[in-house]
Amino acid sequence: MSADHLDGRRLRYQHRRPELLEAVTAYVLANGLAGLAMRPLAAAVGVSHGTLLHHFGSKENLVTEVIDVLRRRLSDAAGLTGAPPGLADLPTWWQRSTTPDRLPVYRLLFEVLAQAAREPEHYERFLQQVVHDSLALVENLVVAEGCPREQAPEIASMIVAQARGLQLELLATGERARTDRAFTRFLGLVDGLARSWR
């Protein structure tokens, strides 16, 4: 194929895939997953449909990469990019990761999670990262705090599910003070468990 037949917009992003991913991320974050289609998305970010397929392969892969970007931003904002966190870091994580400017990220995460629960075969990578990797991280956290290894999977599931449930509650109700208090009370229960491990 001659250069004349190449899509000029594809050439625009040929060596700037990170910029394309940033543009796609901004669009998906602003517009959500419902009704997301590759052709309108391509037009919105100024590339062809073929360019998006070339870079991402499918809508599901594209959404997973967008979530990767957003999860890294949340981790950076919450200060989780250095040493592994401990239970004592969870109050800070909650406050930093649920600020008003970060709640739209969680809104999209829940939207994708619901779609992944409906079509897990299309979102295997997303489920691995958002579900299994998160559980593994918290399992390691509680084991480091003294939790018996055989109890770690269910303790991790409890912590992750409670945090996600309260994030969803905050998104649905906007009741910041109540959800903050609920998270603090939950951490008190976890602290009681941690004392029993020690």
Secondary structure as UniProt FT lines:
FT   HELIX           3..5
FT   HELIX           8..13
FT   TURN            14..15
FT   HELIX           17..31
FT   TURN            34..35
FT   HELIX           38..45
FT   HELIX           49..56
FT   HELIX           59..78
FT   HELIX           87..89
FT   HELIX           90..97
FT   TURN            100..102
FT   HELIX           103..118
FT   HELIX           120..122
FT   HELIX           124..127
FT   HELIX           128..133
FT   HELIX           134..144
FT   TURN            145..146
FT   TURN            149..151
FT   HELIX           152..173
FT   HELIX           176..197
//
